[in-house]
Amino acid sequence: LNLYTPKRRELLNSILRSFGVKLGGEHALEVEVDEDSFIRGKHNLIQAILHVNNLFMLASSTVQGIFYEDVRSWLDEYRIRYIEGVKFTGKSSFEHRLDFAIPRSEGAPERYLRVINTVNKQNVSNFIFTWEDIKEGRPPNAKAYAFLNDTQKRINPSLKIALSKYEIIPVLWSEKEEVLAEIAA
């Protein structure tokens, strides 16, 4: 479990504060107690360990935020310039928000990224609709990418095929390095 992103670090610190436990070094949880409060301190330390362990099984909304942050951190790590949370109005007059927009460069067109943590038919269909609704208003060579979280579950191949049929490039998180050159261009 990578605890070095800001959101995960914030969750960890919140848990530790609630039990009066401190992070000692990089990989140690510590509690300072006197002899009279040893049992309470031991209990709080065990509770903190259990709650930190629960970070592996986070609620989906929190996991979505963390996956989003992972994608942002990856873009930052490779110094890929982007605009976060861009909105476009589509043919339907609906307003759509895309997670990241990467401006065109000399060697690459505009690129739009949607982060999909829970990869299911509904979320894939929503992005297909979004892209179909806004792409006419974007430059003709613009590209759309769907970053799919496959860290916990295998992605149904039919969902990747559906995205591809609408000219959306599906990117499994485990295979993100394969598109690095075209995203970073």
Secondary structure, 3 states (H helix, E strand, C coil): CCCCCHHHHHHHHHHHHHHCCEEECCCEEECCCCHHHHHHHHHHHHHHHHHHHHHHHCCHHHHHHHHHHHHHHHHHHCCCCCEEEEEEECCCCCEEEEEEEECCECCECCEEEEEECCCCHHHHHHHHHHHHHHHHHCCCCCEEEEEECCCCCCCCHHHHHHHHHCCEEEEEHHHHHHHHHHHHC
